[in-house]
Amino acid sequence: MPELYIGLMSGTSLDGVDGVLVDFSCAPLRVLAHLNAPLSSALTDELLALNSPGTNELHRAALAANALVRVYAHLVLQLLELAGIEPNAVVAIGAHGQTVRHQPQSFDGTGYTLQLNNPALLAELTGIDVVADFRSRDVAAGGQGAPLVPAFHQATFAQPDQTLAVLNLGGMSNLSVLSPCPAPEVPTQGPEGDSLPFFSGNDVLGFDCGPGNALMDAWCQQHLGQAFDADGTWAAAGRVHGELLAALLDEPYFAQSAPKSTGRDLFNLGWLAWKLEKFTSLAPVDVQATLTELTASVCATCVKRYGSESKTLIVCGGGAFNGHLMARLQALLPGLQVTSSQAYGLPPLQVEAAAFAWLARNTLMRKTSSLKKVTGASGARILGAVYPA
């Protein structure tokens, strides 16, 4: 019998909302439908602006959350129509929300992470239970609250005979290193008695490497008026500037040991403008080439440091469609096969949305989803808050 969940993801790249309808009755999962909904330019601009302090921001944030949830709700209804199913056939929606601030362990020792969302409104508009607010419990337990996808990567991509590295190239980049995972040794029972794959969190390492697409996209928007550098063709036409690359890499975050996480709070156009102060004569195309090399270099260094036993790097997220970036990763990691997650059964733009469907399922089953080794929390926690329809 199908066990249907919907996962919704709008990431730091602000390139729209990905939604998937997932059936968990077959292992590890089956995506029945996938759609992407663009965000209006006005909403995108407002969400980007809310990453920084501004006038009347509490009021603006509340209205932006409502607007975002209406996009979510419309996408959910489209998914249901595409699949030909009724809302009552879906167990729950996992809705991540839009991260606008990420400051774990800061200020008072606990810090915070803030995702704009209105799950109560989403439950009203769809008639489906909603699970949201996945990160704050991990932060409350002393963790980073991110990344949350390594546990899902392990459950979905892990192989019995090899270590694998999984690189998510969204607005930021995050790496998961998955130790060999034998066939399920210990089945765990869900509320209806179904057997779920078991894996040990000790077998998973994950953290944010640094910028993914965010700086490249912002520079492209600023100079070409385009949302992103399609296939990396603009970057490929430029030349990497060694001194600028060294200046960009001279960022304390890159030297930090895992667990660690980051976001637009650090890697934004203000940070880039500061780094460019001594390079004002550089052609914009050469800056784009250097920003692409920054992402490739930072990610490759992380793979070499933490995933040296892996022979394969599985890439997901929007960056998997940047041919120039993928080529640079392959050049910097000659001993690995750099491949899209498509080759492992899950297309790049479906991975994170499917992860939040999986996280929502864990929440309802009262299963832990955070990993102490990944986030640095005092222990694994059940994540998410439930908003019944």
C-alpha positions, 0 to 999 in steps of 0.5 A: 500500500502506498505511503505518500509524503510531499517534500518542499524545498526552497534553498539559499539559491532562491531559484524557486521551490522544488516539490516531490511526491514520494512513496516510501512503501518501497525501499528506499523511496520512489518519487511519483511526481516532481515540480518546480515553482518559480518565485516572483522577482518581488518575493525573491528580492524581499527574501534576499533583503530579509537576510540582512537587518532592515526597517520593519523586518518583523512585519515584512518577514511575516508577509513574505512567509505568507507569500511563500506558503501560497507558492508552496500550497499551489505547488502541492495542489499541482503535484496532487493533480499531476499524480491524480490523487486526493489530499487525504491520500498524503500522510504529511507535507515536509516544508523546510521554509526559507532560511534568512538567518543562520547563527547557531551557537552565536551570541548567547551560546545557543544562537538561532536559525530562522526559516520563514514559513507559515505551516499553519497556513499551509495546512489550511490551504492544502488540507494535509498535515504539515511538518516544519521547523526541522532545525531549531531542536538541533540548535537547542541541543547545542548543534548547528542545525545543519546540514540535515541531509547527510542522514537522508543521503546515507539512507538513500545512497549508501552502498554495502561495499564502498565509501561514498561522498555526496556533494550538494551544490545549492546556494551553499555547498555541503558534503556527506561522507557515507561509510559502507552500509550493509543490508539492514541488520536491524529493522525498526518498526514504524507505527503501522509495523513497516520495516525501515532501513537501519543505519548508524549515525556513526557511519556518516560525516557531513558539514557545509563546505562554504559557498555553492551557487550563491556568489556565482548567481549573485555576480551573474545577476548583477552583471548579466541580469540573468538568474544564473550562469547557465552551464557555467559558460560565462565562467568558462569564458573567463580566466581564474585570477590567482591573487583574487582566489587566494584572497577569497580562500583567506576566510577563517570558515574554510579552516574550521574543522567539522561540524560546521555550517554557514549561509548568506550571513557570511557568504554574500555580496557584501563579503564579496565586495570586501574581498574585491576592494583590491581587484577593482580593475578585474573584468566581471567575467574573470571574477565569475571564473574565479568564483566558480573556481572558489566553489570547486576548490573549497569542495574538492579540498573538503573531499580530499580531507574528509572523503579520501576513501571514496572513489565516487563523488555524487553531486546533487542540487542545481550546481550539478547542471553547471557543466564548467563547475562539474568539469573543475571538480573532476579536474581537481579530484582526478582519482574520483568519478564525479557524477550526478545523483541521477546515476544513483536513481534520484535526479539532482533537483529532487534530492533535497525536497525528498530529504524533507519528505523523509524527515517529515516521515521520521518526525511522525514516527518519532525517529531521530533525524539529526546526527551528533557527529554531523551537527555537533549537538549533544545527541540525536533528536526528533526534529520538526513540529507538526501542524495537523490539517 
